[in-house]
Amino acid sequence: MQFVLEFDNITKEYRSFASKRRLRALDSFSLAVEAGEIFGFLGPNGAGKSTAIHLAMGFMRPTSGNGRMLRKPFGHAGTRRRVGFLAENVALYHRRAERLIRFYGALNGMSGTHLENRAREVLEIVGLQDHSKRNAGKFSRGMLQRVGLAQAIVNDPDLLILDEPTSALDPLSRVMVRELLLGARNAGKTIFLSSHLLSEVELVCDRVAVLHRGRLARMGRTSDLLQAGEQTEIVVCGIAASQFQGAVARDGGVSFSVPTHNQRAALERVWSLGGEVVSVNPVRRTLEEIFLEVTADPESGVPKGVQ
Amino acid sequence: MKPVLLIAINFAREQRWPMLTLLLWVLLLAFLGLISDIHRQREDLLFVFKLDAVYVSAFSIFFGGSAIYNERRSRRILAVLSKAVGRQQYLSGLVLGVTIACVIYCFALGMTGSWTLGEAGFPISHVWFLMTCLVAACALAGTVALMFSTFLNPFFAAGATAMVLGIPALAGQILGPRWGYVIPVWQLGATVVNSSFDSPGAISWFPILLAGAETLAFWLLSARIFAHVDIAVAVE
């Protein structure tokens, strides 16, 4: 298996200079992102997502452990020529959008007409071709995020690391980003996507990991995680809802869930009662449910921050 | 080398407003040259010239001391360092940027000084020597400030820089002039400040070369420190 991004038992502690207090942002964190996938990186605020991303980009050094990006240790400047990065809070210089993109492209070694054409192309991709002569300092937050995305992809990166790329975008722009990500994956690129927009993650990510309190709490293929609920929903008609525990009457029928291993017995009981089976489907969970389950307080069972 | 140049030019561009404000003082010198009797008021013109020189020295510390802080605080540093730019290259860009900003100012001051002071009888070649001294002093002062700014906020970085530059100057006054050359910013500044129409001063390249070597040394030290700094952590 070819990994493009690997965190190997990384711990990161922040130390307060004055009080000598230590805050452990990442705790023995290990993760490997495969080539050609869109990897969703989830977690509540303060879980350590941005810390992990900043470590990968070489903005900070781990307290212990190590990692590799495109087979080079974190922080290797030359490797970043093949990486695109969009920070959570986009902050760019105040100059014309096209010049800005050319500046960041040039920092990655691009030059000449190739850079000029590419700058125009990426601004078109993010829908800012009509604003290319405008100063980015006067852009709205959403437009700034799109320029940020444009500078991230100007070098046609093999690995795209995006920290909340759609947080300030309108639904249309989100669709644009989604298509961009899917197109990049189809072109063989790898995308590491940190986001709170679980519905977006659910739509595009091949695998997801949930980080909680600096530790990897859950990881797997998105499809597996969503179907991991061992419940089956059965919809029947011709019987009373009171016949099954937790059953509800709906649209002239009755709907209830049973553990998948009891499915056969439940169906036989429906038939014995003279009912008719309308549908039998595995209960599909949402990423939000998984997220809330993973981040729930072990004592109260309520997600941290919801209490 | 290209990223270093890009970062340097970008830095100088970002400092355009303080630079333009500073250049108003050069404009004042030019204005005085236009409206005054250059020969009769030549001492006043020389005073303004020296004042302009002192300002740029102070500004170089301000430029160097606040460069990294401002970039980190605004988080613009992340987009730059997410590219194929090493930390050493980034710092080199800032050192070069501070120097470019000072060179632009010194060039403007040198041009104006050549006209006004040259008209009044000051050797023009010596005006440019003084400007070279000033650029060397600014580059060194800016680099020392930049070094402190890798781990201190601008206020403390400026204070620490003033101490590092001031202690050799003080030692030069108390223990002997040789001590003043340990970090020759003061010596170079004194060359400018002590020049006069009667005695423009001797041309000595030693402090300039020493300042160049020390700029290199402080840049290397800055790069070493900066390589270990977590730049994505909040600076406050």
Interface residues (C-beta under 8 A of the other chain):
Chain A: Y14 S50 H54 M57 G58 F59 M60 R61 A77 G78 T79 R80 R81 V83 F85 A87 N89 V90 A91 L92 Y93 F103 Y104 A106 L107 N108 G109 S111 G148 Q151 A152 N155
Chain B: K2 P3 L6 I7 N10 E14 S74 R75 R76 L78 A79 V80 L81 S82 K83 A84 V85 G86 R87 Q89 H228 D230 I231 A232 V233
